[in-house]
Amino acid sequence: MDILKKIELYRKEEEKLKWEGTFGEYLEIIKEKPWVAQSAHSRVYNMIKDSGVEEENSHKRYKFFSNQLFGLEEALEKLVEEYFHPSAKRLDVRKRILLLMGPVSGGKSTLVTMLKRGLEAYSLSDKGAVFGIKGCPMHEDPLHLIPHHLRKDFFDEYSIRIEGNLSPLNMMRLEQEYNGRIEDVLIERVFFSEDRRVGIGTFSPSDPKSQDIADLTGSIDFSTIAEYGSESDPRAYRFDGELNKANRGMMEFQEMLKCDEKFLWHLLSLTQEGNFKAGRFALISADELIVAHTNETEYRSFISNKKNEALHSRIIVMPIPYNLKVSEEEKIYEKMIRESDVADVHIAPHTLRVAAMFTILTRLKEPKKGDIDLVKKMRLYDGESVEGYNQADVKELKKEYGDEGMSGIDPRYVINRISSTIIRKEMTSINALDVLLSLKEGLDQHPSITAELRERYLNYISLARKEYDEIAKKEVQKAFVYSYEESAKTLMENYLDNVEAYCNKVKLRDPLTGEEINPDEKLMRSIEEQIGISENAKKAFREEILIRISAYARKGKRFDYNSHDRLREAIQKKLFADLKDVVKITTSTKTPDEQQLKKVNEVVKRLIDEHGYNSTSANELLRYVGSLLNR
């Protein structure tokens, strides 16, 4: 289907959703679908909840934020459970401005944009349907038409609470256009759209001297005063401020703490009482979620000012820290690269992971426990198993610092350095070393990095480089071992024969001489030591292998090379240790012989076919690992 047909189809679908009817007909709708009359806060909460929730490590993961925000599950869970959920239940939290506080490029703007786009899409769904008084610039809640003295009776019949008063404009229209007949007032379905300024608003402060409060609350249309005869006639007023247009939905208040005081006082009334003052009218009711965002420095400056005390209690501050998981940081870079014009450049496997390691190290704080270093902490946070530690230790580490993740290198810096590497060197393929070098060079140009911080960051680059060295060796190790697959299987069978004899306290028979011999302790230890099995732990490990073999046998399966992850790793490392000389020769000899060349080509092919490298990055990896082994 071409794009024009899709546009036409979308237009037809939107037309089908449109609805217009009298207030009496609207009451039939809410009798059948009471959720239609929900508050703005409730609509946002249900939008998030309806997208799906997963339980993960005793935390809730909301699918609404998936694929856009990474590694912020705990912060987002707190936001939903401590702000949106109680607000949806009409608890007092809804009378607060939501202030997202966090470091630059931490995801605050992305979060607000997701809520906006989400509301636009949700208002097109049955569960998110919104109805307003037809012709009202504020798409006012139709239930405001119910007089105050009848609202208790309405609640008894419909179980729906009504908050807010009918606006001056609709009060006049009710009398003049409908002769006071509430049941005849026309109601229409409303579709949120930031572009059309329906239900979603954005306010950004500019120069305090030139910015007018009308940007928030609307203004008098002087061209109509002659027609209507008075500035207090609601028909002479333009209800086109951001607070007017964001009614029933949400308003983003950008750089709120930099705003002039007179703008902030309007928010006090709106959040606490659900109304604001505009022109020469009575208070105008509005139901909207107000979201602001700022960084920690500005927030500290704001709360230190005594004049802002009244606003402090009207704000709920939600910290949005940097992500602290390497694997999630990697996803952020992948997303940013996908959205760029360098998406076709080959990025060697582990390149983004190594860059993420450096970034996360800059955000972590040194553990207070002396027996754990920063790299181990980084691994634990990412869900890796570190010998001697468990998830309880992770919880303790997170309790050590309340502000961890509020400082460090931001994702944009890393992407800028990757982009710089690609553009400057006109590369079609980059690897981890290229990016680490670029990150190092960029530290001198970063405006907010002090000399002391630079030294610390250089140390983190070194730590990330050491991690990459291990990763690179493992990659080549796997590729080489697969090229010697028969050797690996033979070594495995030999080890298993010896383990079985050891555990059953029997002797083996020499295949050549036929004489009985003791299990080869030297061979078994040479393999077990590759994965850190101590002398004291060898018996338990061997028995574990034997139990696994028996379990497989009971199920009619054969225990093979891939049946035990740790044993496979030990075999690979042992074989690679025996093959190191071959690796050194084949990667450093300028004119390798035919047999060596064949072996290198096999390894390169495996790196390309099964590990995600291209020809350039595979050969670079081999040369680099060769140089590591030759040191």
C-alpha positions as CSV (number, residue, x, y, z in Angstrom):
1,M,0.0,0.0,0.0
2,D,1.5,3.4,-1.0
3,I,1.7,6.3,1.5
4,L,-1.2,8.2,-0.1
5,K,-3.6,5.3,0.4
6,K,-2.4,4.9,4.0
7,I,-3.1,8.6,4.6
8,E,-6.6,8.2,3.1
9,L,-7.3,5.1,5.2
10,Y,-6.2,6.9,8.4
11,R,-8.5,9.9,7.5
12,K,-11.4,7.5,7.1
13,E,-10.7,5.8,10.4
14,E,-10.5,9.1,12.2
15,E,-13.8,10.2,10.6
16,K,-15.5,7.0,11.9
17,L,-14.4,7.9,15.5
18,K,-16.1,11.4,15.4
19,W,-19.2,11.7,17.4
20,E,-21.6,14.6,18.1
21,G,-24.8,14.6,20.1
22,T,-26.8,16.3,22.8
23,F,-25.9,16.3,26.5
24,G,-28.8,13.8,27.1
25,E,-27.2,11.4,24.6
26,Y,-23.8,11.9,26.2
27,L,-25.3,10.8,29.6
28,E,-26.3,7.5,27.9
29,I,-22.6,7.0,26.9
30,I,-21.2,7.6,30.4
31,K,-23.8,5.3,31.9
32,E,-22.5,2.5,29.6
33,K,-18.8,3.6,29.7
34,P,-18.2,5.5,33.0
35,W,-14.4,5.8,32.3
36,V,-15.2,8.4,29.6
37,A,-15.7,10.9,32.5
38,Q,-12.3,10.3,34.1
39,S,-9.9,13.1,35.2
40,A,-6.8,14.1,33.3
41,H,-4.5,12.3,35.8
42,S,-6.6,9.2,35.7
43,R,-6.4,9.2,31.9
44,V,-2.6,9.4,32.0
45,Y,-2.4,6.6,34.5
46,N,-4.7,4.3,32.6
47,M,-2.9,5.0,29.4
48,I,0.3,3.7,31.0
49,K,-1.3,0.8,32.7
50,D,-3.3,-0.3,29.6
51,S,0.0,-0.7,27.7
52,G,0.9,-3.6,29.9
53,V,2.9,-4.3,33.0
54,E,5.6,-6.9,33.7
55,E,7.1,-8.0,37.0
56,E,10.9,-8.1,36.9
57,N,13.1,-8.6,40.0
58,S,10.2,-7.5,42.3
59,H,9.9,-4.3,40.2
60,K,7.1,-3.3,37.8
61,R,8.2,-2.7,34.2
62,Y,5.7,-0.6,32.2
63,K,5.6,-1.5,28.5
64,F,4.5,2.1,27.7
65,F,8.1,3.3,28.2
66,S,9.8,0.3,26.4
67,N,12.0,1.0,23.3
68,Q,12.4,4.7,24.3
69,L,13.6,4.9,27.8
70,F,16.3,2.4,29.0
71,G,17.5,1.5,32.5
72,L,15.1,3.8,34.3
73,E,12.6,1.1,35.5
74,E,12.9,2.0,39.2
75,A,12.5,5.7,38.6
76,L,9.5,5.1,36.3
77,E,7.9,2.7,38.7
78,K,8.2,5.3,41.4
79,L,6.7,8.0,39.1
80,V,3.7,5.8,38.2
81,E,3.1,4.3,41.7
82,E,3.8,7.4,43.8
83,Y,2.3,10.1,41.5
84,F,0.1,8.9,38.7
85,H,-1.6,6.1,40.6
86,P,-2.7,8.1,43.7
87,S,-3.6,11.1,41.4
88,A,-5.9,8.8,39.4
89,K,-7.6,7.9,42.7
90,R,-8.2,11.6,43.3
91,L,-5.8,11.7,46.3
92,D,-4.2,15.0,47.2
93,V,-1.1,14.2,45.1
94,R,-3.0,15.3,42.0
95,K,-3.0,18.8,43.3
96,R,0.8,19.0,42.8
97,I,2.9,20.1,39.9
98,L,5.0,17.1,38.7
99,L,8.7,18.3,38.5
100,L,11.1,15.9,36.8
101,M,14.6,16.5,38.1
102,G,17.7,15.0,36.6
103,P,21.0,15.5,34.7
104,V,21.1,16.7,31.1
105,S,20.2,14.1,28.4
106,G,18.9,11.8,31.1
107,G,15.5,11.2,29.5
108,K,13.3,13.9,31.0
109,S,12.2,15.5,27.7
110,T,11.8,12.1,26.1
111,L,9.5,11.0,29.0
112,V,7.3,14.1,28.6
113,T,7.2,13.7,24.8
114,M,6.1,10.1,25.3
115,L,3.3,11.2,27.6
116,K,2.2,13.7,25.0
117,R,2.3,11.3,22.0
118,G,0.7,8.6,24.2
119,L,-2.2,10.9,25.1
120,E,-2.8,11.8,21.4
121,A,-3.0,8.1,20.5
122,Y,-5.0,7.1,23.6
123,S,-7.7,9.7,22.8
124,L,-8.3,7.8,19.6
125,S,-9.1,4.6,21.5
126,D,-12.3,3.6,23.2
127,K,-10.7,3.5,26.7
128,G,-9.2,7.0,26.2
129,A,-12.2,8.7,24.6
130,V,-12.6,12.4,25.6
131,F,-15.8,14.4,25.1
132,G,-16.2,18.2,25.4
133,I,-18.8,20.9,24.9
134,K,-19.0,21.7,21.2
135,G,-17.6,25.1,20.2
136,C,-15.8,25.5,23.5
137,P,-12.1,26.7,23.0
138,M,-11.2,24.8,26.2
139,H,-13.2,21.6,25.2
140,E,-14.8,21.8,28.6
141,D,-16.0,18.8,30.5
142,P,-19.8,18.4,29.7
143,L,-20.5,17.4,33.3
144,H,-19.8,21.0,34.4
145,L,-23.3,21.7,33.0
146,I,-24.9,19.8,35.9
147,P,-25.9,22.4,38.6
148,H,-24.2,22.1,42.0
149,H,-27.4,21.4,43.9
150,L,-27.9,18.3,41.7
151,R,-24.4,16.9,41.8
152,K,-25.0,14.6,44.8
153,D,-28.0,13.1,43.1
154,F,-25.9,12.7,39.9
155,F,-23.2,10.8,42.0
156,D,-25.9,8.6,43.5
157,E,-27.1,7.6,40.1
158,Y,-23.9,7.4,38.1
159,S,-21.1,7.0,40.8
160,I,-19.1,9.8,39.1
161,R,-17.9,12.8,41.0
162,I,-18.1,16.2,39.3
163,E,-15.4,18.9,40.1
164,G,-15.2,22.4,38.6
165,N,-17.6,25.1,37.5
166,L,-19.0,25.9,34.1
167,S,-16.8,28.5,32.4
168,P,-18.2,32.1,31.8
169,L,-18.3,31.5,28.1
170,N,-20.3,28.3,28.3
171,M,-22.6,29.8,31.0
172,M,-23.5,32.6,28.6
173,R,-23.9,30.1,25.6
174,L,-26.2,27.9,27.7
175,E,-28.5,30.9,28.4
176,Q,-28.4,32.5,24.9
177,E,-28.0,29.6,22.5
178,Y,-29.9,26.8,24.4
179,N,-32.4,28.9,26.5
180,G,-31.0,27.2,29.7
181,R,-31.9,23.7,28.4
182,I,-28.9,21.7,29.5
183,E,-30.1,18.5,27.9
184,D,-29.9,20.1,24.4
185,V,-26.3,21.4,24.7
186,L,-24.2,19.9,21.9
187,I,-21.3,17.6,22.9
188,E,-18.6,16.3,20.6
189,R,-15.7,13.8,20.8
190,V,-12.3,15.5,21.3
191,F,-9.0,14.2,19.9
192,F,-5.9,15.4,21.6
193,S,-3.2,17.0,19.4
194,E,-0.3,19.2,20.4
195,D,-0.1,20.5,16.8
196,R,-3.7,21.6,16.8
197,R,-3.5,22.8,20.5
198,V,-6.2,20.5,21.7
199,G,-5.6,19.0,25.2
200,I,-1.8,19.3,25.1
201,G,0.1,22.5,25.7
202,T,3.7,23.6,26.0
203,F,4.8,26.7,27.8
204,S,8.4,28.0,27.5
205,P,9.5,31.1,29.3
206,S,11.3,33.8,27.4
207,D,12.5,37.3,28.3
208,P,10.5,38.3,31.5
209,K,10.2,41.9,30.2
210,S,8.5,40.9,26.9
211,Q,6.5,37.8,27.8
212,D,2.9,38.3,28.6
213,I,0.8,36.4,31.1
214,A,-1.7,36.1,28.2
215,D,0.5,33.3,26.9
216,L,-0.7,31.3,29.8
217,T,-4.3,32.4,30.4
218,G,-5.5,34.0,27.1
219,S,-6.3,37.7,26.4
220,I,-9.0,40.2,25.5
221,D,-9.7,40.5,21.8
222,F,-9.9,44.3,21.5
223,S,-11.4,44.0,17.9
224,T,-14.6,42.6,19.4
225,I,-15.2,45.1,22.2
226,A,-17.1,47.4,20.0
227,E,-19.4,44.5,19.0
228,Y,-19.9,43.1,22.5
229,G,-19.6,46.4,24.4
230,S,-17.5,45.2,27.4
231,E,-14.2,43.7,28.3
232,S,-16.0,41.5,30.8
233,D,-18.1,39.8,28.1
234,P,-16.6,36.3,27.7
235,R,-17.2,36.5,23.9
236,A,-14.6,39.3,23.8
237,Y,-12.0,37.1,25.3
238,R,-9.6,34.7,23.5
239,F,-9.3,31.5,25.6
240,D,-6.1,30.6,23.8
241,G,-3.5,30.5,26.5
242,E,-1.6,27.3,27.2
243,L,-3.6,26.6,30.3
244,N,-6.8,27.0,28.3
245,K,-5.8,24.8,25.5
246,A,-4.2,22.1,27.7
247,N,-7.5,21.6,29.6
248,R,-8.5,17.9,29.9
249,G,-5.0,16.8,29.1
250,M,-1.5,17.9,30.0
251,M,0.8,20.9,29.8
252,E,4.6,20.8,29.7
253,F,6.1,23.8,31.6
254,Q,9.6,24.0,30.1
255,E,12.3,25.6,32.3
256,M,9.7,26.3,35.0
257,L,12.2,27.4,37.6
258,K,13.6,30.1,35.4
259,C,10.2,31.6,35.0
260,D,9.1,35.0,36.3
261,E,7.1,34.8,39.6
262,K,3.9,36.2,38.2
263,F,3.6,33.1,35.9
264,L,4.2,30.7,38.8
265,W,1.4,32.1,41.0
266,H,-1.2,31.1,38.5
267,L,0.0,27.5,38.9
268,L,-0.6,27.7,42.7
269,S,-4.3,28.2,42.2
270,L,-4.6,25.8,39.3
271,T,-2.9,22.9,41.1
272,Q,-4.5,23.4,44.5
273,E,-8.0,24.5,43.6
274,G,-8.3,23.3,40.0
275,N,-8.9,26.8,38.6
276,F,-7.1,30.0,37.5
277,K,-7.9,33.7,37.0
278,A,-8.2,35.2,33.6
279,G,-9.4,38.6,32.6
280,R,-12.4,40.1,34.3
281,F,-14.1,36.8,35.0
282,A,-14.8,34.5,37.8
283,L,-12.2,31.7,38.3
284,I,-12.0,29.3,35.4
285,S,-11.9,25.6,36.1
286,A,-9.3,23.5,34.4
287,D,-8.4,19.8,34.7
288,E,-4.9,19.1,33.5
289,L,-1.6,17.5,34.4
290,I,1.2,20.0,34.7
291,V,4.7,18.6,34.1
292,A,7.9,20.6,34.5
293,H,11.5,19.5,34.3
294,T,14.8,20.9,35.5
295,N,18.3,20.0,36.6
296,E,19.5,19.6,40.2
297,T,21.5,22.8,40.3
298,E,18.5,25.0,39.3
299,Y,16.2,23.1,41.7
300,R,18.6,23.7,44.7
301,S,18.8,27.4,43.8
302,F,15.0,27.5,43.6
303,I,14.3,26.0,47.0
304,S,17.0,28.1,48.7
305,N,14.9,31.2,47.8
306,K,12.5,31.9,50.6
307,K,10.0,33.7,48.2
308,N,9.3,30.3,46.6
309,E,8.2,28.5,49.8
310,A,4.5,28.6,48.9
311,L,5.3,26.8,45.6
312,H,7.6,24.1,47.3
313,S,4.6,22.3,48.9
314,R,2.8,22.4,45.5
315,I,5.5,20.5,43.8
316,I,6.2,16.7,43.7
317,V,9.9,16.2,42.7
318,M,10.6,13.0,40.8
319,P,14.3,12.3,40.3
320,I,15.1,11.0,36.8
321,P,18.8,9.8,37.1
322,Y,21.1,8.5,34.4
323,N,20.8,4.8,33.6
324,L,23.3,2.7,35.5
325,K,23.2,-0.6,33.5
326,V,25.7,-1.2,30.8
327,S,23.3,-3.3,28.7
328,E,20.6,-0.6,28.8
329,E,23.1,2.1,27.9
330,E,24.1,0.1,24.9
331,K,20.4,0.1,23.8
332,I,20.4,4.0,24.1
333,Y,23.3,4.2,21.7
334,E,21.8,1.7,19.3
335,K,18.6,3.8,19.3
336,M,20.4,7.1,18.7
337,I,22.5,5.6,15.9
338,R,19.4,4.0,14.2
339,E,17.9,7.5,14.1
340,S,21.0,9.1,12.6
341,D,22.5,9.2,9.1
342,V,25.4,7.0,10.1
343,A,23.2,3.9,10.6
344,D,24.9,2.2,7.6
345,V,28.4,2.4,9.1
346,H,29.6,-1.0,10.4
347,I,30.1,-0.9,14.2
348,A,32.1,-3.9,15.3
349,P,30.5,-6.1,18.0
350,H,31.1,-5.0,21.6
351,T,32.1,-1.4,20.5
352,L,29.0,0.2,22.0
353,R,29.2,-2.1,25.1
354,V,32.7,-0.9,25.8
355,A,31.7,2.7,25.3
356,A,28.8,2.1,27.7
357,M,31.1,0.6,30.3
358,F,33.1,3.8,30.3
359,T,30.0,5.9,30.6
360,I,28.5,3.9,33.5
361,L,31.8,4.0,35.4
362,T,31.6,7.8,35.3
363,R,28.2,7.7,36.9
364,L,28.8,5.2,39.6
365,K,30.2,6.1,43.0
366,E,33.0,4.2,44.7
367,P,31.5,1.5,47.0
368,K,31.9,2.1,50.7
369,K,32.7,-1.6,51.2
370,G,36.4,-2.1,50.7
371,D,36.0,-5.6,49.2
372,I,34.2,-4.6,46.0
373,D,35.6,-2.4,43.2
374,L,33.9,-0.2,40.7
375,V,34.0,-2.7,37.9
376,K,32.4,-5.4,40.0
377,K,29.8,-3.0,41.1
378,M,29.1,-2.1,37.4
379,R,28.7,-5.9,36.6
380,L,26.4,-6.5,39.5
381,Y,24.2,-3.5,38.6
382,D,23.9,-5.0,35.1
383,G,22.6,-8.3,36.5
384,E,25.8,-10.2,35.9
385,S,26.9,-12.9,38.5
386,V,30.0,-11.9,40.4
387,E,31.5,-14.6,42.6
388,G,30.8,-14.0,46.3
389,Y,27.9,-11.5,45.7
390,N,24.2,-11.7,45.1
391,Q,21.1,-9.5,44.5
392,A,20.9,-8.7,48.2
393,D,24.4,-7.0,47.9
394,V,23.0,-5.0,44.9
395,K,20.2,-3.6,47.1
396,E,22.8,-2.7,49.8
397,L,25.0,-1.0,47.2
398,K,22.1,1.1,45.9
399,K,21.3,2.3,49.4
400,E,24.8,3.7,49.9
401,Y,24.1,6.8,47.8
402,G,20.8,8.4,47.3
403,D,22.0,10.6,44.4
404,E,23.9,8.0,42.4
405,G,23.3,8.5,38.7
406,M,22.7,12.2,39.0
407,S,26.1,13.0,37.5
408,G,28.6,11.6,35.0
409,I,28.9,11.5,31.2
410,D,25.7,11.9,29.2
411,P,24.8,9.7,26.2
412,R,24.9,12.6,23.8
413,Y,28.6,13.0,24.5
414,V,29.3,9.4,23.6
415,I,27.3,9.6,20.4
416,N,29.0,12.9,19.5
417,R,32.4,11.2,19.8
418,I,31.3,8.1,17.8
419,S,29.9,10.5,15.1
420,S,33.1,12.5,15.2
421,T,35.2,9.3,14.7
422,I,33.1,8.2,11.7
423,I,33.0,11.6,10.0
424,R,36.6,12.7,10.7
425,K,38.2,9.4,9.6
426,E,35.6,8.8,6.8
427,M,35.3,5.3,8.2
428,T,32.9,2.6,7.0
429,S,33.8,0.4,10.0
430,I,34.7,1.3,13.6
431,N,35.7,-0.7,16.6
432,A,35.9,-0.3,20.4
433,L,39.5,1.0,20.2
434,D,38.5,3.8,17.8
435,V,35.7,4.9,20.1
436,L,37.8,4.7,23.3
437,L,40.4,6.9,21.6
438,S,37.8,9.4,20.5
439,L,36.3,9.5,24.0
440,K,39.8,10.2,25.4
441,E,40.4,13.0,22.9
442,G,37.0,14.6,23.6
443,L,37.7,15.0,27.3
444,D,39.9,18.0,26.6
445,Q,37.1,19.7,24.6
446,H,34.3,19.0,27.2
447,P,33.5,22.4,28.9
448,S,32.4,21.0,32.3
449,I,35.2,18.6,32.9
450,T,37.8,19.8,35.4
451,A,41.5,18.6,35.4
452,E,40.7,16.3,38.4
453,L,37.7,14.9,36.7
454,R,39.6,14.4,33.5
455,E,42.2,12.2,35.4
456,R,39.5,10.1,36.9
457,Y,37.8,9.7,33.5
458,L,41.1,8.7,31.9
459,N,41.3,5.9,34.5
460,Y,37.8,4.7,33.5
461,I,38.8,4.6,29.9
462,S,41.7,2.4,30.9
463,L,39.4,0.1,32.9
464,A,37.0,-0.1,29.9
465,R,40.1,-1.0,27.7
466,K,41.0,-3.8,30.1
467,E,37.5,-5.1,29.9
468,Y,37.7,-5.0,26.1
469,D,41.0,-6.9,26.1
470,E,39.3,-9.8,27.8
471,I,36.3,-9.6,25.5
472,A,38.5,-9.6,22.4
473,K,40.5,-12.6,23.6
474,K,37.3,-14.5,24.3
475,E,35.9,-13.7,20.8
476,V,39.1,-15.0,19.1
477,Q,39.3,-17.9,21.5
478,K,35.8,-19.0,20.5
479,A,36.5,-18.7,16.8
480,F,39.8,-20.6,17.0
481,V,38.4,-23.3,19.2
482,Y,35.5,-23.9,16.7
483,S,38.1,-24.2,14.0
484,Y,39.6,-26.9,16.2
485,E,36.2,-28.4,17.1
486,E,37.4,-32.0,16.9
487,S,40.2,-31.2,19.3
488,A,37.7,-29.6,21.7
489,K,35.4,-32.6,21.6
490,T,38.3,-35.1,22.1
491,L,39.6,-33.1,25.1
492,M,36.0,-33.0,26.5
493,E,35.6,-36.8,26.2
494,N,39.0,-37.4,27.8
495,Y,38.1,-35.1,30.7
496,L,34.7,-36.8,31.2
497,D,36.3,-40.3,31.3
498,N,38.7,-39.2,33.9
499,V,36.0,-37.5,36.0
500,E,33.8,-40.6,35.9
501,A,36.7,-42.8,37.1
502,Y,37.7,-40.3,39.8
503,C,34.1,-40.0,41.2
504,N,33.5,-43.8,41.0
505,K,36.9,-44.5,42.5
506,V,37.9,-46.8,39.6
507,K,40.9,-47.0,37.3
508,L,41.0,-46.3,33.5
509,R,42.3,-48.6,30.9
510,D,45.1,-47.3,28.7
511,P,43.9,-47.6,25.1
512,L,47.4,-48.5,23.8
513,T,48.9,-50.8,26.4
514,G,45.6,-52.0,28.0
515,E,47.0,-51.6,31.5
516,E,45.0,-50.0,34.3
517,I,46.0,-46.4,35.2
518,N,44.8,-43.8,37.8
519,P,42.6,-40.9,36.6
520,D,44.8,-38.1,35.1
521,E,44.7,-35.5,37.9
522,K,47.1,-33.2,36.0
523,L,44.8,-33.1,33.0
524,M,41.6,-32.5,35.0
525,R,43.2,-29.7,37.0
526,S,44.6,-28.0,33.9
527,I,41.1,-27.7,32.6
528,E,39.4,-26.8,36.0
529,E,41.9,-24.1,36.8
530,Q,40.8,-22.2,33.6
531,I,37.6,-21.2,35.3
532,G,38.9,-20.7,38.8
533,I,37.9,-24.1,40.4
534,S,40.1,-24.3,43.5
535,E,41.7,-27.5,44.9
536,N,39.1,-27.6,47.6
537,A,36.2,-27.2,45.1
538,K,37.3,-29.7,42.5
539,K,35.5,-32.7,44.0
540,A,32.1,-30.8,44.2
541,F,32.6,-29.6,40.6
542,R,33.4,-33.1,39.3
543,E,30.4,-34.6,41.1
544,E,28.2,-31.9,39.7
545,I,29.3,-32.9,36.2
546,L,28.6,-36.6,36.9
547,I,25.1,-35.7,38.2
548,R,24.5,-33.8,35.0
549,I,25.6,-36.7,32.8
550,S,23.3,-39.1,34.8
551,A,20.4,-36.6,34.4
552,Y,20.9,-36.5,30.6
553,A,21.2,-40.3,30.4
554,R,17.9,-40.8,32.3
555,K,16.2,-38.6,29.7
556,G,17.8,-40.5,26.9
557,K,20.0,-37.5,25.9
558,R,23.7,-37.5,25.2
559,F,25.9,-35.2,27.4
560,D,27.9,-33.2,24.9
561,Y,30.1,-30.2,24.4
562,N,27.3,-27.7,24.9
563,S,25.6,-29.4,27.9
564,H,27.4,-27.5,30.7
565,D,28.3,-23.8,30.2
566,R,31.2,-23.6,32.7
567,L,32.8,-26.8,31.5
568,R,32.5,-25.6,27.9
569,E,34.2,-22.4,28.8
570,A,37.0,-24.3,30.6
571,I,37.6,-26.5,27.6
572,Q,37.7,-23.5,25.3
573,K,40.2,-21.7,27.5
574,K,42.4,-24.8,27.9
575,L,42.4,-25.4,24.2
576,F,43.1,-21.7,23.5
577,A,45.9,-21.7,26.0
578,D,47.4,-24.6,24.1
579,L,46.8,-22.8,20.8
580,K,48.2,-19.4,21.8
581,D,51.4,-20.0,19.9
582,V,49.4,-20.7,16.8
583,V,47.5,-17.4,17.3
584,K,50.7,-15.5,17.8
585,I,52.2,-16.9,14.6
586,T,49.2,-16.6,12.4
587,T,48.5,-13.0,13.4
588,S,52.1,-11.6,13.5
589,T,53.8,-13.4,10.6
590,K,53.9,-11.3,7.5
591,T,54.1,-14.3,5.2
592,P,52.3,-17.2,7.0
593,D,52.5,-20.6,5.3
594,E,49.5,-22.1,3.5
595,Q,48.3,-24.1,6.5
596,Q,48.4,-21.0,8.8
597,L,46.7,-18.9,6.2
598,K,43.9,-21.4,5.9
599,K,43.4,-21.4,9.6
600,V,43.3,-17.6,9.8
601,N,40.7,-17.5,7.0
602,E,38.6,-20.1,8.8
603,V,38.7,-17.9,12.0
604,V,37.8,-14.7,10.0
605,K,34.9,-16.5,8.3
606,R,33.5,-17.6,11.6
607,L,33.9,-14.1,13.1
608,I,31.9,-12.8,10.1
609,D,29.3,-15.5,9.8
610,E,28.5,-16.1,13.5
611,H,29.8,-13.2,15.6
612,G,28.7,-10.1,13.5
613,Y,32.0,-8.8,12.3
614,N,32.8,-7.7,8.8
615,S,36.1,-8.4,7.0
616,T,37.8,-5.2,8.2
617,S,36.8,-5.5,11.9
618,A,37.5,-9.3,12.0
619,N,41.0,-8.8,10.7
620,E,41.6,-5.8,13.1
621,L,40.4,-8.0,16.0
622,L,42.8,-10.8,15.1
623,R,45.7,-8.5,14.8
624,Y,44.9,-6.8,18.1
625,V,44.5,-10.1,20.0
626,G,47.8,-11.3,18.4
627,S,49.5,-8.1,19.7
628,L,48.0,-8.8,23.2
629,L,49.4,-12.3,23.2
630,N,52.8,-11.2,22.0
631,R,53.2,-8.7,24.9
